[in-house]
């Protein structure tokens, strides 16, 4: 298992769920549940990169969790983590896992897998995927799909159903034909040096069209290694309804 750190972007403002990182699950802030998942995965360091003192206060004094206060003006979580990397002083070769602050059920095996993909592939960036199991998911533009090479490197990410099965979809879009479609899981690994480089790059044309930040790396010619998640990766929490479902999962021992 390679040595790695986890950085969790935790912005207080959220359109659909204001104050999301501090939303309570089983009596504890959501961001604390996420940080505990990172510790359980074996991260050498766990940092929460936030823009709000209330989040820092909620994590104050917790063993193994460090806080980086970052600029409120960052456009993305990646930009926030690049500033966190400067605060932490990570060497360029350090493997950094970007775990979203709304993933309280992220499996430890999945967190480790994205770190392992960076270490083993030689790519500067990695992520995870899982099979698409039904047609509605494949055709949902809110679910990001991807295709990859035989060696596991990403070829493209899209909100469209890729690859497009010309003959089968001409007849019906209700049933998936034989074959494996992949949906993207939004967790990333990077070398710290590439994280800083990536955040400094201008947005790419494809990124702006699809509104998918990872396309910036592909369009610039960088590899992204994609591994299949070794464990189920439940959806993150974006809405009050998601929070209610998460609370029910916590009560059920999820």
Protein Blocks (a to p, Z undefined) as FASTA:
>chain_A
ZZddddddddfbdfklghklmpceehiafklmmmmmmmmnopabdcdddfbfklmmmmgo
iahiacddddfkbfbfklmmmmmmmmnopafklccddddfklmkbcfklmmmmmmmmmmn
opabdcdddddfbfklmmmmkbccddddfkopafbdcfbdcdddfklmmmockbcceddd
dddddbddddfklmmmmmmpccdfklmmnopaklmmmmnopacdddddfbdcddddfbfk
lmmmmmmmmmnoZZ
